[in-house]
Amino acid sequence: MTFSPVFHIARQELTVNVRNKWTLIFAVIFGILVTGIAYFGMIAEGFSGMQNFARSSASVLNLVLYIIPLVSLAMGTLSFTGDKGSAELLFSQPVLSSEVIMGKALGLFASIALSMASGFMVAGIMIISKSGPQGLTSYLAFTVLSLGLAFVFLSLSILVATLARRKSKAFGFALFLWFFFVLFYDILAIGITLLLSGSTMNLFLFLSLFGNPVDVVRVASLIIFDTATIFGPAGAALLRFLGGSAMSVTLLVCALLLWAILPMALAVKIMRRQDF
Amino acid sequence: MIAARHLTKKFGTILAVDDVSFEVKRGEIFAFLGPNGSGKTTTMKSIVGLVKPTSGKILVHGIDVQMHEKGAKASVSYLPQRVVFPENLTAREILYFYASLRGISRSDADEALEKARFNGFSEKYIGEFSGGMVQRLGLAVISLPDTPILLLDEPTASLDPQGVKRFREFVLEQKEQGKTILFSTHLLAEAEQLADRVGIFVSGKLVAQESVDGLREKFLKNKTIEDMYLHYVETFEGQHQ
């Protein structure tokens, strides 16, 4: 694999997506939601007005965990199940499948990242102006984790598109994945723990965390916000088991990297054998 | 320049291409004729590595396509049956993109744009283009690199008569430059006018391959290529049913 075609394909994909009205709509809505949640998010807890970074990040976390996977899956499947004539012309050029996949993924990711970063930036500037810069580092780390989550689901969408090939089928699979990881997985994990006990249950709970990238980002974010105790004894046990906050976050980031790389690598392997 | 040896392609239980062998010499124009679903497109896609053969071998410019796909693709420019470009890019951006993938300079791409008579349209978005203009842009894209081989899959399918005329000029111009051209078509007159040789596909088999004149010699002198084409299709389709 050479970098030059990857760069050219990524640049074209970025241009196409930046000019897409849906990317702009997503950027605007995401920006409004992040800023709005930072402002109104903790009214129920008795806080009003613009929150500081720690509170804002905690409030925005759920928005990120719901919306980012859905947007990444949708944009990925749309792009990778695009028109046949366009794919045929591109793949008939002297480029490798891996270069096309990597280039398109990077271009798509750049467009999602731009939309997300602009939303986080607007909210960040408002928070600094109202509440000061305390907690900015955690907020930036949370932004990076959110971008990581976007890349993971983009990678999953590429695998889905490669397997399904047809747009409607790929969308169906993508929606199922979103439902599974965002809504169903935790219920399933809790259900299984009811059947287990003692150390087996603890080990299962610990391992199940790595089976869902949404949970990986959720837990890593809460550790970064220093609110892992929200999990109660389980959170404390997790931190103890992993060897403290820094070690925990490192391990979780490694898991996220694997989630980002493996689906895409598998998609490349499958695509090499596929016909157009 | 292009050689297929016992090429076979199955899609599940469907035999799309059945033991096809042929050769296209340097500087030759070879036309694939045949009904829909007879294996023309699958054979063309195999040449450019878009379809992986079930068995058999394809050599392009002496390079085994399956063994060295990237190297083989560097010698070929392929125009798909229905070429599509992103609607929110301009003609110039499209050409720059494909030029960059082939290591061609932007000034050469600008020249290709002028040559394809895109003056006044080069900054327009593809979404504003007619089907014929998109096809013309496709031809500009494939003529951009100086590849020795051109593969054109039903290139005149969406062109108006003026576009067809321009396409014929394009093919003859490329032939003058010594390029090897393989195209598929339903227009028998087109094959007769442009091709040095034709290959007739029926039900995945290449049932005839000969020069246009040679085919005529085989039959009565006063028969047209259309009569001969229908003769082959009816004879071999009858055998496969």
Interface residues (C-beta under 8 A of the other chain):
Chain A: S4 P5 H8 I9 Q12 T15 V16 R19 N20 D83 K84 G85 S86 E88 L89 F91 S92 Q93 P94 V95 L96 R273 D275 F276
Chain B: F11 K45 V48 G49 L50 V51 K52 E69 K70 G71 K73 A74 V76 S77 Y78 L79 P80 Q81 R82 V83 V84 F85 P86 N88 L89 E93 F97 Y98 S100 L101 R102 G138 V141
